[in-house]
Amino acid sequence: MKKIKILFRLRSLEMGGVPRVVLDLLRNLPNDKFDFTLMLNLYQGELVKDIPKNIKLIVVEKGKEQMSSNPFIQKLQLAFRRLKLEIYDKFPAFLYKVKGLENYDIEVAPGYTEFDMVLNSPNKKSRKIGWFHTDVGYDKDQQRVMSRIEKMKKFDFMIFGSKQTRQVIDDLYQVKYSKSTVIYNVIKVDEVLKKATLFNHSFNTDYPVFSSMGRLHHRKGYHALMKVHKQLLEDGFPHVIAVIGGGNEMENLISQRKELGVDNTFLLLDSQTNPYPYIKASDFFILPSQSESYPLVIGEVMAMRKPIISTNVGGISEMIDDGIDGILINYDEKDMYNAMKDFMTNPDLVDKIYDATEKAYEKFDEKEIYRQVSEVFEQQYQLKLQNEQS
């Protein structure tokens, strides 16, 4: 049986939801049906080491890790890299020729960062699949939102990461995608539980610890969480917050932390190859995001049986039953304050949520998700064959 040749495009492999989803699919979709190639614009990021050995890898440009440690030379290397990437973006046929890319049956853009890469592919016969994980409801940049909405119309098929992600586009912009489906991201419950035991961590405090994990981006809400943290401390509710993740908001958060005088209680732990022992060592988990789609971390933390507070954004309400196995709040500092205070002062509520997380396994069926993705790829391949025959 001929294998279906599929190309995944990714910018890089920094720690994040989309790269983790792609690597998991490459590891677990049936390799007797599919012949996968992963193409990275930049060979950089914490997850590079997790690329499956049996996957064909194509790298467009080096990552920072392979560049000179001399600041002047590295600056020249980065400028040259940027120029080459701009040329490849402008002349994708040249890129495909230089890298010896094959005539793939399907090309996949796993996130909006990769939309142009796939839509501009010179391979006109391949089926183009887009994947969208973002809640456009939060985005005030209407030009950017409309650009993404219009690009999604150009794909042969769209996969949305949650029901809400697709529905909000219909609600706000009256745009429907008839050639689309909703497929949740896989949550590796067993893998998470195993990793959580690989080493022990202690926060060395007698106070309650709230952990959180995510890219340090303004829309993740950590600046608001820090203000709530400060207010709770002033009101006599001592606790610690430990944030796992790196990103472009790190310097701003460090500066804000200094201004508020919470250097010792608002911990910024940066990216961690294995974040789960840190979460395991905490008492509670909080996700203060302004926007999400279907965040892996919610299911992972539920599997670890940590009581969760999360903003009710994106598809999170499709994961958490409010008041049963977690608490949903608005993106609002007062709501955040009250929920955190409840966790610290209402042990009956915490026990109730903890007991309900015992059923987390039943919520996240990874085999069904692999089946759904495989079905989409097979259907799109059949449509490609039909088009070639007509």
C-alpha positions as CSV (number, residue, x, y, z in Angstrom):
1,M,0.0,0.0,0.0
2,K,1.3,3.4,-1.0
3,K,2.0,5.7,2.0
4,I,0.5,9.2,2.1
5,K,3.3,11.7,2.0
6,I,2.7,14.5,4.5
7,L,4.8,17.6,5.1
8,F,4.4,19.5,8.4
9,R,5.8,23.1,8.4
10,L,7.0,24.7,11.7
11,R,8.8,27.9,12.4
12,S,10.9,26.4,15.2
13,L,10.6,24.1,18.3
14,E,10.5,26.5,21.2
15,M,8.4,25.1,24.1
16,G,4.8,25.7,23.3
17,G,1.4,24.0,22.6
18,V,1.6,23.8,18.8
19,P,5.1,22.3,18.5
20,R,4.2,19.8,21.3
21,V,1.1,18.7,19.4
22,V,3.0,18.3,16.1
23,L,5.7,16.2,17.7
24,D,3.1,14.0,19.4
25,L,1.3,13.4,16.1
26,L,4.6,12.5,14.4
27,R,5.3,10.0,17.1
28,N,1.9,8.4,17.3
29,L,0.1,8.5,13.9
30,P,0.4,5.2,12.1
31,N,3.6,5.1,10.1
32,D,2.3,2.2,8.0
33,K,-0.1,4.7,6.4
34,F,1.8,8.0,6.5
35,D,5.3,9.1,5.4
36,F,6.0,12.2,7.4
37,T,8.5,15.0,6.8
38,L,9.0,17.9,9.3
39,M,10.4,21.1,7.9
40,L,11.7,23.7,10.4
41,N,12.5,27.3,9.4
42,L,14.8,27.5,12.4
43,Y,16.6,24.6,14.0
44,Q,16.1,26.0,17.5
45,G,14.1,25.5,20.7
46,E,13.9,23.3,23.8
47,L,11.9,20.6,21.9
48,V,14.5,19.9,19.1
49,K,15.7,16.9,21.1
50,D,12.2,15.4,20.9
51,I,12.1,15.1,17.1
52,P,11.3,11.4,16.4
53,K,14.3,9.6,14.9
54,N,12.2,8.0,12.2
55,I,10.9,11.3,10.8
56,K,12.6,13.0,7.8
57,L,13.8,16.4,9.0
58,I,14.5,19.4,6.7
59,V,16.0,22.5,8.2
60,V,15.9,25.8,6.4
61,E,18.3,27.8,8.7
62,K,20.4,27.3,11.8
63,G,19.2,28.2,15.2
64,K,20.9,30.5,17.6
65,E,22.4,27.5,19.4
66,Q,24.5,26.7,16.4
67,M,25.8,30.3,15.9
68,S,28.9,32.0,17.2
69,S,29.1,33.0,20.9
70,N,30.8,36.2,19.7
71,P,28.1,38.9,19.9
72,F,29.4,40.8,16.8
73,I,29.7,37.7,14.7
74,Q,26.3,36.4,15.9
75,K,24.7,39.7,14.9
76,L,26.0,39.3,11.4
77,Q,24.9,35.7,11.3
78,L,21.3,36.6,12.4
79,A,21.2,39.4,9.8
80,F,22.2,37.0,7.1
81,R,19.7,34.4,8.3
82,R,16.9,37.0,8.2
83,L,17.9,38.0,4.6
84,K,17.9,34.4,3.4
85,L,14.5,33.7,5.1
86,E,13.0,36.8,3.4
87,I,14.3,35.5,0.0
88,Y,12.8,32.1,0.6
89,D,9.5,33.7,1.6
90,K,9.4,35.7,-1.6
91,F,10.5,32.8,-3.8
92,P,9.1,29.6,-2.3
93,A,9.8,27.6,-5.4
94,F,13.5,28.4,-5.0
95,L,13.3,27.2,-1.3
96,Y,11.6,23.9,-2.4
97,K,14.3,23.4,-5.1
98,V,17.2,24.2,-2.8
99,K,16.0,21.8,0.0
100,G,15.0,19.1,-2.5
101,L,11.4,19.0,-1.3
102,E,9.2,16.2,-2.8
103,N,5.7,16.4,-4.3
104,Y,3.9,15.8,-1.0
105,D,0.3,14.7,-1.0
106,I,-0.6,16.9,2.0
107,E,1.0,20.0,3.5
108,V,0.1,21.0,7.0
109,A,0.2,24.4,8.7
110,P,-0.1,23.5,12.4
111,G,-0.7,27.2,13.5
112,Y,-1.2,30.6,12.0
113,T,2.5,31.3,12.0
114,E,2.8,28.7,9.3
115,F,-0.2,29.7,7.2
116,D,1.8,31.6,4.5
117,M,4.5,28.9,4.4
118,V,1.9,26.3,3.3
119,L,-0.5,28.5,1.2
120,N,2.5,29.8,-0.8
121,S,3.8,26.3,-1.5
122,P,4.7,25.8,-5.2
123,N,3.3,22.3,-5.0
124,K,-0.1,23.1,-6.5
125,K,-1.4,19.5,-6.4
126,S,-1.0,18.9,-2.6
127,R,-3.9,19.3,-0.3
128,K,-3.4,22.2,2.1
129,I,-4.6,21.7,5.7
130,G,-4.6,24.6,8.2
131,W,-4.8,24.2,12.0
132,F,-6.1,27.0,14.2
133,H,-5.9,27.1,18.0
134,T,-6.5,30.8,18.7
135,D,-9.5,32.6,20.2
136,V,-9.9,35.7,17.9
137,G,-12.4,37.2,20.3
138,Y,-9.6,38.8,22.4
139,D,-7.7,40.3,19.5
140,K,-8.2,44.1,19.1
141,D,-6.1,44.2,15.9
142,Q,-9.0,43.7,13.4
143,Q,-6.7,43.8,10.4
144,R,-4.7,40.9,11.8
145,V,-7.9,38.9,12.6
146,M,-9.4,39.5,9.2
147,S,-6.1,38.5,7.5
148,R,-6.1,35.2,9.4
149,I,-9.8,34.6,8.7
150,E,-9.3,35.2,4.9
151,K,-6.2,32.9,4.8
152,M,-8.2,30.1,6.4
153,K,-10.7,30.3,3.6
154,K,-7.8,29.4,1.2
155,F,-7.0,26.0,2.8
156,D,-8.5,22.9,1.3
157,F,-9.5,21.9,4.9
158,M,-9.3,23.5,8.4
159,I,-8.9,21.8,11.7
160,F,-9.9,23.9,14.8
161,G,-8.5,23.1,18.2
162,S,-11.9,23.6,20.0
163,K,-15.5,24.2,19.3
164,Q,-15.3,27.7,20.7
165,T,-12.3,28.6,18.4
166,R,-14.4,28.0,15.3
167,Q,-17.7,29.3,16.8
168,V,-16.4,32.7,17.8
169,I,-15.4,33.4,14.2
170,D,-19.0,32.7,13.2
171,D,-20.4,34.8,16.1
172,L,-18.2,37.9,15.6
173,Y,-17.6,37.9,11.9
174,Q,-20.3,35.6,10.4
175,V,-17.8,33.4,8.7
176,K,-18.3,29.7,8.5
177,Y,-15.9,27.0,7.4
178,S,-17.9,24.3,5.7
179,K,-14.7,22.3,5.0
180,S,-13.5,22.0,8.6
181,T,-13.7,20.0,11.8
182,V,-12.9,20.3,15.5
183,I,-10.2,18.0,16.9
184,Y,-8.9,18.4,20.4
185,N,-5.2,18.3,21.2
186,V,-3.9,15.1,22.6
187,I,-3.2,15.1,26.4
188,K,-0.6,12.5,27.3
189,V,-1.9,11.6,30.8
190,D,0.3,8.6,31.4
191,E,3.4,10.4,30.1
192,V,2.8,13.4,32.3
193,L,2.3,11.3,35.5
194,K,5.5,9.5,34.8
195,K,7.5,12.7,34.2
196,A,6.1,14.2,37.4
197,T,8.0,11.6,39.4
198,L,11.4,11.8,37.7
199,F,12.7,14.2,40.4
200,N,11.4,15.8,43.5
201,H,11.1,19.5,43.9
202,S,10.3,21.6,47.0
203,F,9.4,25.3,47.2
204,N,10.7,25.4,50.8
205,T,7.7,27.3,52.2
206,D,4.9,26.6,54.6
207,Y,2.5,28.7,52.6
208,P,0.2,27.5,49.8
209,V,1.8,27.5,46.4
210,F,0.0,28.2,43.1
211,S,1.8,27.0,40.0
212,S,1.2,28.2,36.5
213,M,2.7,27.3,33.1
214,G,2.7,29.1,29.8
215,R,4.6,31.3,27.4
216,L,5.4,34.7,28.9
217,H,3.3,36.8,26.6
218,H,1.1,39.8,27.6
219,R,-2.1,38.0,26.7
220,K,-1.2,35.2,29.2
221,G,-2.2,37.5,32.0
222,Y,0.7,37.1,34.3
223,H,1.0,40.9,34.9
224,A,-2.6,40.9,36.2
225,L,-1.9,37.8,38.3
226,M,1.1,39.5,39.9
227,K,-1.1,42.5,41.0
228,V,-3.7,40.1,42.5
229,H,-0.9,38.3,44.3
230,K,0.4,41.5,45.8
231,Q,-3.2,42.5,47.0
232,L,-3.7,39.0,48.6
233,L,-0.5,39.3,50.5
234,E,-1.4,42.8,51.7
235,D,-4.8,41.5,52.8
236,G,-3.2,38.8,55.0
237,F,-3.3,35.7,52.7
238,P,0.3,34.6,52.4
239,H,1.1,32.3,49.4
240,V,3.7,31.8,46.7
241,I,3.2,31.8,42.9
242,A,5.5,29.8,40.6
243,V,5.3,30.5,36.9
244,I,7.0,28.1,34.5
245,G,7.7,29.4,31.1
246,G,9.9,31.8,29.0
247,G,9.1,34.5,26.5
248,N,9.3,38.1,25.6
249,E,7.4,39.3,28.7
250,M,10.1,38.1,31.1
251,E,11.9,41.4,31.5
252,N,8.7,43.3,32.0
253,L,7.5,40.8,34.7
254,I,10.9,41.0,36.4
255,S,10.6,44.8,36.5
256,Q,7.0,44.7,37.7
257,R,8.0,42.1,40.4
258,K,10.7,44.5,41.7
259,E,8.3,47.5,41.7
260,L,5.7,45.5,43.7
261,G,8.3,44.0,46.1
262,V,7.3,40.4,45.5
263,D,10.7,39.0,44.3
264,N,10.6,36.2,46.9
265,T,7.0,35.1,46.4
266,F,6.3,35.5,42.7
267,L,8.8,33.0,41.2
268,L,9.7,33.1,37.5
269,L,11.2,29.7,36.8
270,D,11.7,30.2,33.0
271,S,11.2,27.3,30.6
272,Q,11.8,23.8,32.0
273,T,12.4,20.7,30.0
274,N,10.3,18.8,32.5
275,P,7.9,21.2,34.3
276,Y,5.8,18.5,35.9
277,P,7.7,18.0,39.2
278,Y,7.3,21.7,39.9
279,I,3.5,21.5,39.3
280,K,3.4,18.4,41.5
281,A,5.1,20.2,44.3
282,S,2.5,23.0,44.2
283,D,-0.9,23.0,46.0
284,F,-3.0,24.6,43.3
285,F,-2.7,25.6,39.6
286,I,-3.9,28.9,38.0
287,L,-4.2,29.9,34.4
288,P,-4.9,33.6,34.1
289,S,-4.9,33.9,30.3
290,Q,-6.8,36.5,28.2
291,S,-7.1,34.0,25.4
292,E,-6.5,30.3,24.8
293,S,-7.8,27.6,22.5
294,Y,-7.6,24.1,24.1
295,P,-4.5,24.3,26.3
296,L,-2.7,21.0,26.9
297,V,-1.7,22.1,30.4
298,I,-5.3,22.1,31.7
299,G,-5.7,18.4,31.0
300,E,-2.2,17.6,32.2
301,V,-2.8,19.4,35.5
302,M,-6.2,17.7,35.9
303,A,-4.5,14.3,35.4
304,M,-2.1,15.3,38.2
305,R,-5.1,16.0,40.3
306,K,-4.3,19.6,41.1
307,P,-7.2,21.9,41.8
308,I,-7.4,24.4,39.0
309,I,-8.5,28.0,38.6
310,S,-8.7,29.1,35.0
311,T,-10.1,32.0,33.0
312,N,-13.1,30.9,31.0
313,V,-11.6,31.6,27.6
314,G,-11.3,29.5,24.4
315,G,-12.2,25.9,24.7
316,I,-11.4,25.6,28.4
317,S,-15.1,25.3,29.4
318,E,-15.0,22.2,27.1
319,M,-12.3,20.8,29.5
320,I,-13.4,22.0,33.0
321,D,-16.8,21.5,34.5
322,D,-17.1,24.7,36.5
323,G,-17.4,24.1,40.2
324,I,-16.9,20.4,39.8
325,D,-13.3,19.6,38.7
326,G,-12.1,23.2,38.5
327,I,-13.1,26.8,38.8
328,L,-13.8,29.1,35.8
329,I,-13.5,32.8,36.2
330,N,-13.6,35.9,34.0
331,Y,-10.4,37.6,33.0
332,D,-10.9,40.0,35.8
333,E,-8.6,40.8,38.8
334,K,-11.5,40.7,41.3
335,D,-12.6,37.3,40.1
336,M,-9.0,36.1,40.3
337,Y,-8.6,37.4,43.8
338,N,-11.8,35.8,45.1
339,A,-11.1,32.4,43.5
340,M,-7.5,32.3,44.9
341,K,-8.8,33.4,48.3
342,D,-11.4,30.6,48.2
343,F,-8.8,28.0,47.5
344,M,-6.7,29.2,50.5
345,T,-9.6,29.4,52.9
346,N,-12.2,26.8,51.8
347,P,-10.7,23.3,52.2
348,D,-14.1,21.6,51.5
349,L,-14.2,23.3,48.0
350,V,-10.6,22.1,47.3
351,D,-11.4,18.5,48.4
352,K,-14.5,18.4,46.2
353,I,-12.5,19.5,43.1
354,Y,-9.7,17.1,44.0
355,D,-12.1,14.2,44.2
356,A,-13.7,15.1,40.8
357,T,-10.3,15.1,39.0
358,E,-10.2,11.3,39.5
359,K,-12.1,11.0,36.3
360,A,-9.6,13.1,34.2
361,Y,-8.6,9.9,32.3
362,E,-12.1,9.5,30.9
363,K,-12.1,13.0,29.4
364,F,-9.0,12.7,27.3
365,D,-9.0,9.7,24.9
366,E,-5.8,10.0,22.9
367,K,-6.5,7.1,20.6
368,E,-9.8,8.7,19.4
369,I,-7.9,11.9,18.5
370,Y,-5.3,10.0,16.5
371,R,-8.1,8.3,14.7
372,Q,-9.8,11.6,13.8
373,V,-6.6,13.1,12.5
374,S,-5.8,10.0,10.5
375,E,-9.3,10.1,9.0
376,V,-8.8,13.7,7.9
377,F,-5.5,13.0,6.2
378,E,-7.0,9.9,4.4
379,Q,-10.0,11.8,3.2
380,Q,-7.9,14.7,1.9
381,Y,-5.7,12.2,0.1
382,Q,-8.7,10.6,-1.6
383,L,-9.9,14.0,-2.8
384,K,-6.4,14.7,-4.2
385,L,-6.6,11.4,-6.2
386,Q,-10.1,12.3,-7.4
387,N,-8.9,15.7,-8.6
388,E,-6.0,14.2,-10.5
389,Q,-8.3,11.7,-12.2
390,S,-10.9,14.3,-13.3
